[in-house]
Amino acid sequence: ESRNLFCCLYRSWCHNPVTTVSLCFLTQNYKHAYDLIQKFGDLEVTVDFLTEVDKLVQLIECPIFTYLRLQLLDVKNNPYLIKALYGLLMLLPQSSAFQLLSHRLQCVPNPELMQTAEGPKPSAGSKRSAAASIDYAELLQHFDKVQGKHLEARHQRAGRGEQLERRAVL
């Protein structure tokens, strides 16, 4: 049921790239969040887009994401979480959100200092097997398709705006 809910929400939320990443953070699908952030380089980066990334960084500092921040302590088992957060950091201009996220990432411990004699947690394996049954490649294709349609629509609206301006001048 959880997989079906995630896939259903993903298909609905992927109209907004930043919201899609936040869904991946909420569901602890960090590798997929990282893969999505890698695709942000192909998207049109607007002021609104950067504002949404800024808001996501602010949201990461809220209580709802306490578990995410605590998972930064487990560097060895959460490399894609750290990579995803660094990806967001690289998208941001030098702003207060940049400083906030940069400071948070500076607090990530050195993995060699965090080594313990304990073995892996048994719950991690069951969670990984559930996540493995999701077709992330297909979800990425769906994300690309939806974002392509949004880009096309923005260009069509911009083209109509230019045509209206030309008519007003004539």
Residue pairs with C-beta under 8 A, 6 or more apart in sequence:
2 130
3 130
3 133
3 134
6 23
6 27
6 29
6 134
7 134
7 139
9 23
10 20
10 23
10 139
10 142
10 143
11 139
11 142
13 19
13 20
13 23
14 20
14 139
14 142
14 143
14 146
14 147
15 146
15 150
16 52
17 36
17 39
17 40
17 43
17 49
17 143
17 147
18 49
18 52
18 53
18 55
18 56
19 52
20 36
20 143
21 33
21 36
21 37
21 56
21 84
21 88
22 56
22 59
24 30
24 32
24 33
24 36
24 84
25 33
25 60
25 65
25 68
25 84
26 64
28 68
28 71
28 127
29 131
29 134
29 136
30 78
30 80
30 81
30 84
31 80
31 136
32 136
32 139
32 140
33 80
33 81
33 84
34 80
34 83
34 84
34 87
35 136
35 140
36 140
36 143
37 84
37 87
37 88
37 91
38 87
39 140
39 143
39 144
39 147
40 87
40 91
43 49
43 147
43 151
44 151
44 154
45 91
50 91
50 92
50 93
53 88
53 91
53 92
53 97
54 92
54 95
54 97
56 88
57 88
57 92
57 97
57 100
57 101
58 97
58 100
59 65
60 68
60 69
60 85
60 101
60 104
61 69
61 100
61 104
68 81
69 104
71 77
71 78
71 81
72 78
72 81
72 82
72 85
72 104
72 107
72 108
73 109
73 114
74 114
75 82
75 108
75 109
75 110
75 111
75 114
76 111
76 114
76 115
77 120
77 124
82 105
82 108
85 101
85 104
85 105
86 105
88 101
89 98
89 101
89 102
89 105
92 98
92 101
